[in-house]
Amino acid sequence: MTICEECGFVFNHAFDADLLSYGKDYDNTQICSPMFQTYIDSLIYHLINEQGVVNKAVVEVGCGKGSFLKSLCLKGRNCGIGFDPSYVGPSILMDGRLRFERSFYGPGCESIPADVVICRHVIEHVSDPVNLLKAVRQALRKSPRAQVFFETPDLDWILKNYVFWDFFYEHCSYFTQQSLSIAFESAGFEVESIRNVFQGQYIWLEAKPSNKQNHNIRTSSGQIPNLAKQFAKKEELLIQHYQKRLKELHSLGRVAIWGAGAKGVTFANLVDPHCEWIDCVVD
C-alpha cells in the first residue's frame, strides 16, 4: 500500500486487475444483515425525501445484483438503469421501468438520460479512479443537471481504528474526504456535500457536473501520512494480539469466524495463515 503525501490518496501500487474476476459468481450483497438493511433504508430515505429523487431517471454504476436500485425505483417511483457486468437476473423489471445492462457505464452512454447517477462501493475497486470519474462525467455530457452520489470506505476511519482487515486485494484505492473531493474536482465535478455515514465507516459524496476549468485545485494530505505511519507500526502488534487471543480460545474449544467476505478472509489469512486455530467460517 502506497500513500501520496500531497493529497492523502492511498493505493496498491502492485495491483493487477487480471487477478480478479467480476463475473456472475461475484457477490458482495450485504442486505441479509438487519443492521446493514436499516442503513440502506436510511440512504434511500435521504435520496427520496431530502434530495428529491422521485419520478427521476436513475443510473446506478456498479449495481451488483440490483437490490438498491430496485428499492429506490419502487419507493421513489423512479425509472432506473443498472450497469454491472456481474448482474444476474431479469434484464427488465417493473413493466419496463427498471432495466439492467451487463456492461460498464461511461463513454458511449451519453444518449441515456440521467437525472441521477449513483455509484456505491465501486471506486475503491478501480486502479485509476479519476479516469472512472471522467468517464461518468463524459456520459453526462447531455445531462448537465444530473445529481451524482458516490459512496466509498473512509481511509481516515480505517487508520484511526487500526482496522487492518479492511485492506484487501479487491480494494486497490482508498480515500479520505479530502482526496475524494480532489478526484471529483479533477474529473470535472463540483462537490456539493461530503460527509461520513454508517457510523463513520463510509464517505458519502454529493456532486454535480461542472463546466468550470479548475486549474487551482488545492491539495492537502492532512494527518493521513502520520496516521499511515502509526498504522504500519502497530499492525504487526495487532496481528500478534489476535494470534494470542485465538490460541487461547482454541484451547477452550472450536473457533469460528463470523463473516466469509473479504474482511473475514483477510483477517483469517493474516492471523492464522497456517490454519492452526480457526476451525470454520460462518456466513
Long-range contacts (C-beta under 8 A, 24 or more apart in sequence): 1-167, 1-174, 3-221, 3-224, 3-225, 3-228, 4-179, 4-221, 5-221, 5-225, 6-219, 6-220, 6-221, 7-178, 7-179, 7-182, 7-219, 7-220, 7-221, 8-155, 8-176, 8-178, 8-179, 8-220, 8-221, 8-222, 8-224, 8-225, 9-173, 9-174, 9-175, 9-179, 9-182, 9-183, 10-155, 10-173, 10-174, 10-175, 10-224, 10-228, 11-127, 11-172, 11-173, 11-174, 12-127, 12-169, 12-171, 12-172, 12-173, 15-127, 15-169, 15-172, 17-127, 19-169, 20-169, 20-170, 22-85, 22-86, 22-125, 23-85, 23-86, 24-86, 24-88, 25-86, 26-86, 27-64, 27-65, 27-86, 28-64, 28-121, 28-261, 29-64, 29-65, 29-67, 30-261, 31-67, 39-197, 39-198, 40-68, 40-71, 43-68, 43-151, 43-197, 43-204, 44-68, 44-71, 44-72, 44-75, 44-76, 47-72, 47-76, 47-116, 47-118, 47-149, 48-72, 48-75, 48-76, 51-147, 51-149, 51-206, 53-78, 53-115, 53-116, 53-147, 54-78, 56-115, 56-116, 57-81, 57-113, 57-114, 57-115, 57-116, 58-114, 58-115, 58-116, 58-117, 58-118, 59-83, 59-105, 59-109, 59-112, 59-114, 59-116, 59-117, 59-118, 60-117, 60-118, 60-119, 60-120, 61-105, 61-117, 61-118, 61-119, 61-122, 61-136, 62-119, 62-120, 62-121, 62-122, 62-125, 63-87, 63-100, 65-89, 66-98, 66-100, 68-118, 68-120, 69-98, 69-118, 70-94, 70-98, 72-118, 73-97, 73-98, 78-116, 81-112, 83-109, 105-135, 105-136, 105-139, 106-132, 106-135, 106-136, 106-138, 106-139, 107-135, 107-138, 107-139, 108-139, 109-139, 110-138, 110-139, 110-140, 110-141, 110-142, 111-142, 112-139, 113-142, 113-143, 114-139, 114-140, 114-143, 114-146, 115-143, 115-145, 115-146, 115-147, 116-146, 116-147, 116-148, 116-149, 117-146, 117-147, 117-148, 117-149, 118-149, 118-150, 119-148, 119-149, 119-150, 119-151, 120-149, 120-150, 120-151, 121-151, 121-152, 121-153, 122-152, 123-150, 123-152, 123-173, 123-175, 124-152, 124-153, 124-171, 124-172, 124-173, 124-174, 124-175, 125-170, 125-171, 125-172, 125-173, 126-172, 126-173, 127-172, 127-173, 129-173, 129-175, 129-183, 130-183, 130-186, 130-187, 133-183, 133-184, 133-186, 133-187, 133-188, 133-189, 134-187, 134-188, 136-187, 137-187, 137-188, 137-189, 137-209, 140-209, 143-209, 144-209, 144-211, 145-208, 145-209, 146-208, 146-209, 147-206, 147-208, 148-189, 148-206, 148-207, 148-208, 148-209, 149-204, 149-205, 149-206, 149-207, 150-180, 150-184, 150-203, 150-204, 150-205, 150-207, 151-197, 151-202, 151-203, 151-204, 151-205, 152-180, 152-202, 152-203, 153-201, 153-202, 153-203, 154-196, 154-200, 154-201, 154-202, 154-203, 155-179, 155-224, 156-224, 156-227, 157-196, 157-200, 157-201, 159-224, 159-227, 159-228, 159-230, 159-231, 160-227, 162-231, 162-234, 162-235, 162-238, 164-231, 164-235, 164-238, 164-239, 164-266, 164-270, 165-263, 165-264, 165-266, 165-267, 165-270, 166-263, 166-266, 167-266, 168-262, 168-263, 168-265, 168-266, 169-262, 170-262, 171-262, 175-203, 176-203, 176-222, 176-224, 177-203, 177-205, 178-220, 178-221, 178-222, 179-221, 179-224, 180-205, 181-205, 182-217, 182-219, 185-214, 185-217, 186-214, 186-217, 239-270, 239-271, 242-267, 242-271, 243-271, 243-272, 243-277, 246-271, 246-272, 246-277, 246-278, 247-276, 247-277, 249-277, 250-276, 250-277, 250-279, 254-279, 254-280, 255-279, 256-280, 256-281, 256-282, 257-281, 257-282, 258-282, 258-283, 259-283
